[in-house]
């Protein structure tokens, strides 16, 4: 005897395909949607359907966008000579929230992971080098994560970029703002020491 109606079971199975969503959470979400007005579910399904039909990759930075170039690349107020290299579109969103960066971006769409069969050819690395060869870029800011794959990707890029006429910088890593130093783990503290900054003397 099937307790869960087939249509509901199919939705639960589809929701479990999402990252971080187990069977229990998927069931709770599916039941929530079922209790909501049919119009809300229809709006959600229409939004999902539009994802692949309306959104594409920007041909310059490879961000998700409905236009090409994307709004950031097409913004004349941005400094196109400064390029922030990030792993994923979500990283771009995180940097933009700070309102501290006014350059443009280049999204790799992943990190180097030989164990998973992901090498330079599987990422947007060749396209980055092509952008640099255009001659307009002066600085590359590497904003990959401090995970092992993220560090490996940054090291690979630093090595390859050494022969190119651009300044290469890296996001500083260390003690988070507002954190008591005695609560920092040894790896975070070590990285903070390695990336320490020299302070200017004031007369």
Secondary structure, DSSP 8 states (H G I E B T S, - for coil): ---S-HHHHHHHHHHTTSTT--HHHHHHHHHHHHHS-HHHHHHHHHHHHHHHHH-EE-TTT--EESSSS-TTTT-TTSEEEEEEEESSHHHHHHHHHHT---EEEEE-SS--BGGGTB-GGGTTHHHHHHHHHTT---EEEE---SSHHHHHHHHHHHHHHTTSSSEEEE---S--TT--GGGS-HHHHHHHHHT--------
